[in-house]
Amino acid sequence: MEPTITVTERAAQRLRQMLEKSAVYNPYVGIRFAVRAGGCSGFVYERLTVAVKPNPYDKVFESNGVHIFVDPKSLVIVKGTEIDYSDNLLESWIFNNPNAKNSCGCGTSFELK
């Protein structure tokens, strides 16, 4: 079975709010999930953003009613990740990435296994 990107129900509720607040709605709208080199541990999660439609080479996942778009380079690094959300004082996204070995204190920078 191919590894997927999943979204917890708590995260899906927050992502649906983001989608509803955006002025764009169509059957293809979703959330872009990506990483880039950087940060104190090697890689940084990009800010989750609303995307009107997937790019031609994106892999599209659906979890708890939310479409997640991941580019091929990011997918190698985030395959199998569960996206969660905490509404504590910092209101932060939690990325349970099975490919991450260590992460920094802020939780957005990580090192690969």
N, C-alpha and C positions, 0 to 999 in steps of 0.2 A: 504494500500500500504506500502511495506517495505521501510524504510529509505535507501537512497543511498548516495554514495559519488559522487559528481559532480566536474567538472573541468571547469573553465571559458575558453573562447576561447583564451584569453591572456596567461593563464597558460598552456593550451594545446599546444600552439605554442612553449613555452619554454620547456615543457616536451618532445615534439617531437624532439627538437634539442638535448636534452640529449640522447634520444633513438638513434638518428642518429649518434651521436658521439661515442656511445658505439660500440664495435666491434661485438656485438651480435645482430642478428636480426633473429627472427623466428615468427611464428604466435602467440606464447604464451608470447612473451616479454612484459613487462609492468613496471610500477612504484610501488615500495613498499612504502606504507603509514602506519606508525605505531607511537605509543606513548609509553612512559615508565614513571614510577614514578620518580620524581625528580624536579629539578628547584626550584625557589623561590615560586611557587604557587601550587605545588603538582604534576603536570604532564608536560612532555616535549614532543614536537613533534620531532620524529627522523628525521634525514636528509633524504630527498626523494632520493631514489637510483633506479637504473635500476635493474630489476630482470629478469633473463632468463625465468623463468616460475613461476607460483604460487606454493606455498607449498600446500600439500594435504588438509589442513583445511582452507586455505585462502578463503575469499569471494572475488569474482572478479567483479569489476564494469567497465563499459565502458562509457566514457563521452567524447564528442568531439573527438572521434577517438583514445583515449588513454585508455589502460587497467590499472586499479588501483587494486593492491593486498593488502588486509587488513587481518591481522590475527584476530582470534576470540576475543582475549582479548582486542585488540585495537578497534575493531569494536564497542564494547559496549560503548566506550568513544567517538568515532568520528562519530557515525552514524548521517547522515544528513549533514555532513560537505561539504562546498563548498571550493575548493582549487582555490586560485587566485594568481596572480603574479604581483609584482610592479617592474618596471625597474627604480626606482629612484636611488639615489646614493648608497643605500645599497643593491640593487637588492635582494629583499626579497620575500619569500612566505607568503601569507596571508591565514590563515585558519579561515573561517567563520563557527565556530563550535557552533551549537545551544545548545550544552550541557555544554559549558564553561560559568562560572559565571564571573570570573575575569581573567585577564591576566596581566603579568608583562609588563614592558615597552619595552622589546625586542620582545614581541609577540610570543615567542616560548614556554613559560611556562604559564600554566593556571590552574585554579581551577574548579572543576565540580560544577554544580548547585546542 
